[in-house]
Amino acid sequence: MPPLKNDCFALPPGVHWTPVDEALADLRTRLSCVVGEEVLPVADALDRILATDITAPRAHPPLPNTAVDGYGFLNGRGEGDHHIPLVAQHMPAGATPDASVPAGTAIRILTGAALPPGVDTVILQEDVTVEDDAIHFTGPIKQGANTRKAGEDVEAGDVIAQAGRRLTPADLALLSAVGVAEVRVRRSLRVGILSTGDELVQPGDDAGPGQIYDANRPMLRGLIARLGHVPVDLGHVVDDREVLRARLDQGAEQADVIFTSGGASAGDADHVSALLNEAGAMALWRVAIKPGRPLALGIWQGKPVFGLPGNPVAAMVCTLVFGAPALSLLAGADWKSPQGFMVPAGFAKTKKAGRREFLRARMRAGQVEVFASEGSGRISGLSWAEGLVELPDEAMSVRQGDLVRFIPWAGFGA
């Protein structure tokens, strides 16, 4: 696939604090698929992204059939008692009709069986009495009752799945039902995950008084996997520019896109930003979002790099809000806007204008409640939450019972 241009993340001159919607629109415009294609059996294609449209090679159902176990005949029966002689043969599912059913007679027919010529209606076996090789019932019965038309679900030649769709178990059922055996899909997007900073140590190791355990890398590995991509663990590097350069080189060989956490601002120890600047492919996006800091976005050896904040809360929110839809495009899928819904607030809050706010939240008793602290250092709030409340850029006062937008984790695709 062609590499992204070095300036694909560059914002227009003069932009200071970029609104969330503007940043998302820029990402959507500037990014494109970076992975190739392969052909897989349908049974092995779960969660893979289609590279081409799929058309149905035959109709579903291919022939008119019955939806129930019962007796089929040519209708024309009104009110009153009816007695219809049975023909000797019967129609099981999977059999091909080889003879017509004479007018004025009925045939035993089982669920899913094709309707033979001379049958347009099926009556439930529970609604008839069988005596003397005939069925007896009281009418009327609607013409076409308990039958399915050929192609009423899918016609041959219909587009049943479009390029860019991530295949679900239901999609696999539909593809198989119309006889599709193989599909052309995008190769899985490999997302490198790298933590930076002298202050980090790994869980299980001894931590000094000024050190903290690396929470971002396991969180991001899990989040990337939940989003349907392949996480590539690039480990942790200390604040050494040459060590980081070598690790980014390694990451560019192993992954299609790299997510770093820490070192993405503009300070002396922010080596991610410095190296991307040195490569001439760096943009520092000051996005008006809380929680979150500037996002360092750039290209390293042709691979896009997302420099996330080091704070785990901000790193997770930025990954969900910006990373999830961006990765969707890079993987060859459609842009995925988060799916939320309006619910009554179980809290009160006043916010100033100027930035989008995301509050850790969960649903209880028909209302959405938010975590007791908005502090971005409170990682426990991420575990407590079931999603985020999104408050718009404008100033607003939320009162108990007001409708607010709640986005569950699944609404981000995670």
C-alpha positions in Angstrom: 0.0 0.0 0.0 1.3 3.5 -0.7 2.8 5.2 2.5 1.1 8.2 4.0 2.5 11.6 3.1 4.8 13.2 5.6 2.4 16.2 6.0 -0.8 14.2 6.3 -1.3 15.4 9.9 -0.4 19.0 9.4 -3.0 21.4 10.6 -3.7 24.8 8.9 -1.4 27.7 10.0 -2.7 29.7 13.0 -4.6 26.9 14.6 -4.2 26.9 18.4 -6.8 24.9 20.2 -8.5 22.6 17.7 -12.1 21.6 18.4 -12.7 17.9 18.7 -15.0 17.7 15.7 -12.4 19.6 13.5 -9.7 17.2 14.6 -11.8 14.2 13.8 -12.8 15.6 10.4 -9.1 16.2 9.6 -8.2 12.6 10.6 -11.1 11.3 8.5 -10.0 13.3 5.4 -6.2 12.6 5.7 -6.1 8.9 6.6 -6.6 5.9 4.3 -6.1 2.1 4.3 -2.5 1.0 4.9 -2.9 -2.8 4.8 -3.0 -5.3 2.0 -5.5 -8.1 1.1 -5.8 -11.8 1.4 -8.4 -14.5 0.6 -9.9 -16.6 3.5 -12.5 -19.2 3.9 -15.7 -17.7 5.2 -15.5 -19.8 8.3 -12.2 -18.2 9.2 -13.2 -14.6 8.4 -14.8 -13.6 11.6 -13.9 -10.0 12.6 -12.0 -9.4 9.3 -12.7 -6.4 7.1 -14.0 -7.0 3.6 -11.9 -5.7 0.8 -14.6 -6.0 -1.9 -18.4 -6.1 -2.1 -19.9 -9.5 -1.9 -22.9 -10.4 -4.1 -25.1 -13.4 -3.7 -24.4 -16.2 -6.2 -27.9 -17.5 -5.7 -31.2 -16.6 -4.1 -32.2 -17.3 -0.5 -34.3 -19.3 -0.3 -33.6 -20.7 -3.8 -37.1 -22.2 -4.2 -40.5 -21.5 -2.5 -40.7 -23.5 0.7 -42.7 -24.2 3.8 -42.0 -22.6 7.2 -43.8 -25.3 9.1 -44.5 -29.0 9.3 -47.9 -29.5 7.7 -49.8 -30.2 4.6 -49.6 -28.3 1.3 -52.3 -27.8 -1.3 -53.6 -25.3 -3.9 -55.7 -22.9 -2.0 -59.2 -21.7 -2.8 -60.7 -23.0 0.4 -63.2 -20.6 2.0 -65.2 -21.0 5.2 -66.6 -24.3 6.4 -65.3 -27.8 6.7 -62.8 -29.1 4.2 -61.7 -32.7 3.4 -58.7 -33.1 1.1 -57.3 -36.4 0.0 -53.6 -37.0 0.5 -51.3 -38.1 -2.3 -49.0 -41.0 -1.5 -45.6 -39.1 -1.6 -44.3 -36.6 0.9 -41.8 -33.7 0.7 -38.9 -33.7 3.2 -36.4 -30.8 3.5 -33.7 -31.0 0.8 -35.7 -33.0 -1.7 -36.3 -31.7 -5.2 -40.0 -31.7 -6.4 -40.3 -34.2 -9.2 -44.1 -34.1 -9.8 -47.1 -31.7 -9.4 -49.7 -32.2 -6.7 -53.0 -32.7 -8.5 -55.7 -30.0 -7.8 -58.0 -31.0 -5.0 -55.3 -33.1 -3.2 -52.7 -32.3 -0.5 -49.2 -33.5 0.3 -47.4 -34.1 3.6 -44.6 -31.5 3.7 -41.9 -30.8 6.3 -40.3 -27.5 7.5 -37.9 -26.1 4.9 -39.0 -28.4 2.1 -39.5 -26.9 -1.4 -43.1 -26.4 -2.5 -43.9 -28.7 -5.4 -46.0 -27.5 -8.3 -49.6 -27.4 -7.4 -49.0 -26.2 -3.8 -49.2 -22.5 -2.7 -50.5 -22.9 0.9 -49.4 -25.0 3.9 -51.6 -25.7 6.9 -50.1 -26.5 10.3 -50.2 -30.2 11.2 -51.7 -29.2 14.5 -54.7 -27.6 12.7 -55.9 -30.7 10.9 -57.2 -34.2 11.6 -55.9 -37.0 9.4 -58.4 -39.8 8.7 -58.9 -42.2 5.8 -55.8 -40.8 4.0 -57.3 -37.3 4.0 -56.9 -34.1 6.0 -59.9 -32.5 7.6 -60.0 -28.8 8.8 -62.3 -25.9 9.2 -61.6 -22.9 6.9 -60.9 -20.3 5.8 -57.0 -20.3 5.5 -55.2 -17.5 3.8 -53.6 -18.2 0.5 -49.8 -18.5 0.8 -50.0 -19.2 4.6 -46.9 -20.7 6.2 -44.8 -20.4 3.0 -41.8 -18.5 1.9 -41.3 -17.1 -1.5 -38.1 -17.8 -3.5 -35.6 -15.0 -3.0 -37.8 -13.2 -0.4 -34.7 -12.9 1.8 -32.0 -12.4 -0.8 -32.1 -12.3 -4.6 -29.3 -13.7 -6.7 -26.9 -10.8 -7.5 -27.8 -8.7 -4.5 -25.0 -7.0 -2.7 -25.1 -8.7 0.7 -22.0 -7.2 2.3 -20.0 -4.1 1.3 -16.3 -3.5 1.3 -15.2 -2.0 4.6 -17.6 -4.0 6.7 -16.1 -6.0 9.7 -17.7 -9.5 9.4 -19.9 -10.6 12.3 -21.1 -14.1 13.1 -24.4 -13.2 11.5 -22.6 -12.1 8.3 -20.9 -15.5 8.2 -24.3 -17.2 8.3 -25.6 -15.0 5.5 -22.6 -15.6 3.3 -22.7 -19.3 3.8 -26.5 -19.4 3.2 -26.1 -18.1 -0.4 -23.1 -20.3 -1.1 -20.1 -17.9 -0.7 -17.1 -20.1 0.3 -14.3 -17.5 0.3 -14.0 -13.8 0.8 -11.3 -11.2 0.1 -10.5 -9.4 3.3 -8.0 -6.8 4.5 -4.9 -8.1 6.4 -5.2 -7.5 10.1 -3.9 -4.1 11.1 -0.8 -4.4 13.4 -0.7 -1.7 16.0 2.6 -1.2 17.8 2.4 -0.1 21.5 5.3 1.6 23.1 5.7 3.1 26.6 8.3 5.8 27.3 9.8 7.4 30.4 12.4 6.9 33.1 9.7 6.9 35.7 8.1 3.7 34.5 8.8 0.2 35.8 7.0 -3.0 35.0 4.5 -4.7 37.3 6.4 -7.3 39.4 9.6 -5.3 39.4 10.8 -3.2 42.3 9.7 0.5 42.1 11.7 3.3 43.6 10.0 6.1 45.5 9.7 8.3 42.4 8.7 5.6 40.0 5.3 4.3 38.8 4.2 1.0 37.3 3.4 1.0 33.5 -0.4 0.9 33.3 -0.7 2.2 29.7 0.9 -0.7 27.8 -1.4 -3.5 29.1 -4.4 -1.1 28.9 -3.6 -0.2 25.2 -2.9 -3.8 24.3 -6.3 -4.9 25.6 -8.0 -1.9 24.0 -6.4 -2.4 20.6 -7.5 -6.1 20.7 -11.0 -5.1 21.6 -11.1 -2.7 18.7 -10.4 -5.7 16.4 -6.7 -5.1 15.6 -3.5 -7.0 16.4 -1.5 -5.4 19.2 2.3 -5.6 18.8 4.1 -5.0 22.1 7.1 -2.8 21.5 7.9 -2.7 25.2 9.2 0.2 27.3 12.1 2.6 26.6 13.8 5.1 29.0 14.2 8.7 28.1 17.1 8.2 25.8 16.6 9.5 22.3 18.9 7.0 20.5 17.3 4.1 22.3 13.9 5.4 21.3 15.0 5.9 17.7 16.1 2.3 17.5 12.8 1.1 19.0 10.8 3.2 16.6 12.8 1.7 13.7 12.0 -1.8 15.1 8.3 -0.8 15.4 8.1 0.4 11.8 9.3 -3.0 10.7 6.8 -5.0 12.9 3.7 -2.8 12.8 1.5 -0.8 10.4 0.9 2.0 12.9 2.5 2.9 16.2 0.9 4.2 19.4 3.3 5.7 22.0 2.4 7.0 25.4 4.5 9.7 27.2 7.0 12.0 25.6 4.4 13.5 23.2 4.4 17.1 24.4 7.0 19.8 23.8 9.3 19.6 26.9 13.0 18.7 27.0 12.3 15.1 27.8 9.5 14.7 25.2 11.7 12.6 22.8 8.8 11.2 20.7 7.9 14.7 19.6 11.5 15.6 19.1 12.3 12.6 16.9 9.1 13.1 14.8 10.2 16.7 14.4 13.6 15.6 13.4 12.1 13.3 10.7 10.2 16.3 9.4 6.9 14.6 9.9 5.4 15.8 13.1 2.3 17.8 14.0 1.4 18.7 17.6 -2.4 18.9 17.8 -3.6 20.9 20.7 -7.1 19.5 20.9 -9.7 21.2 23.1 -10.6 18.0 25.0 -10.7 17.0 28.7 -9.1 14.8 29.8 -6.2 15.0 27.3 -3.2 16.9 26.2 -1.7 17.6 22.8 -1.6 14.6 20.5 1.7 14.2 18.7 0.9 12.8 15.3 3.5 12.0 12.7 5.2 9.6 10.3 8.2 7.3 11.1 9.6 5.4 8.1 6.3 5.6 6.3 4.3 4.4 9.3 1.8 6.7 11.2 2.6 7.4 14.8 0.1 8.5 17.4 1.8 10.1 20.4 -0.6 9.7 23.3 -0.4 11.5 26.7 1.3 9.5 29.4 -1.6 9.8 31.8 -3.6 6.6 31.5 -7.0 8.3 31.7 -6.1 10.7 29.0 -4.4 8.0 27.0 -7.5 5.8 27.0 -9.9 8.7 26.3 -7.8 9.9 23.4 -7.5 6.3 22.0 -11.3 5.9 22.1 -12.2 9.3 20.7 -9.4 9.7 18.1 -7.6 6.4 17.8 -10.6 4.1 17.3 -12.0 5.8 14.2 -8.5 6.5 12.8 -7.5 2.8 13.2 -10.8 1.8 11.5 -9.8 3.7 8.4 -6.2 2.5 8.4 -7.5 -1.0 8.6 -9.7 -0.6 5.5 -13.0 -0.3 7.4 -15.5 2.5 7.4 -15.1 5.5 9.7 -16.7 4.6 13.0 -18.3 7.4 14.9 -19.1 6.5 18.5 -22.7 5.3 19.1 -24.2 6.9 22.2 -27.7 7.7 23.5 -29.4 10.3 25.6 -30.2 9.4 29.1 -31.2 11.3 32.3 -28.3 12.6 34.3 -27.9 11.3 37.9 -25.5 14.1 38.6 -25.2 17.9 38.5 -22.3 19.8 36.9 -21.4 23.2 35.4 -18.8 23.5 32.7 -17.2 26.4 30.9 -17.1 26.9 27.1 -14.1 26.0 25.0 -13.5 22.3 25.2 -15.3 18.9 24.9 -15.4 17.0 28.2 -15.6 13.3 28.7 -16.7 12.0 32.1 -16.2 8.4 33.3 -19.7 7.1 33.8 -22.0 4.1 34.2 -25.7 3.4 34.1 -27.7 2.7 37.2 -31.5 2.6 37.8 -32.2 4.3 34.5 -29.8 7.2 35.0 -26.1 7.8 34.2 -23.9 8.5 37.2 -20.3 9.9 36.9 -17.2 9.1 38.9 -16.7 11.1 42.0 -13.5 12.7 40.8 -12.7 14.2 37.4 -8.9 13.9 38.2 -7.1 12.4 35.3 -4.8 10.6 37.6 -7.6 8.5 39.1 -7.2 5.3 37.1 -9.7 3.5 39.3 -12.4 5.6 37.6 -11.7 3.8 34.3 -12.3 0.4 35.9 -15.4 1.7 37.7 -16.9 3.2 34.6 -18.9 1.5 31.8 -18.5 4.3 29.3 -18.2 8.0 29.0 -20.6 11.0 29.2 -19.8 13.4 26.5 -20.5 17.1 27.2 -20.4 19.5 24.2 -17.9 22.3 23.6 -20.4 25.0 24.7 -20.9 26.2 28.3 -23.6 24.3 30.1 -25.1 23.5 33.4 -26.3 19.9 33.9 -29.0 19.4 36.5 -30.3 16.1 37.9 -32.6 14.5 35.4 -31.3 16.5 32.3 -30.6 14.4 29.2 -26.9 13.9 28.5 -25.1 11.7 26.0 -23.8 8.5 27.3 -21.4 6.4 25.2 -20.8 2.8 26.5 -17.4 1.3 25.8 -19.1 -0.8 23.1 -20.3 2.4 21.4 -16.6 3.1 20.7 -16.2 -0.4 19.4 -14.3 -1.5 22.4 
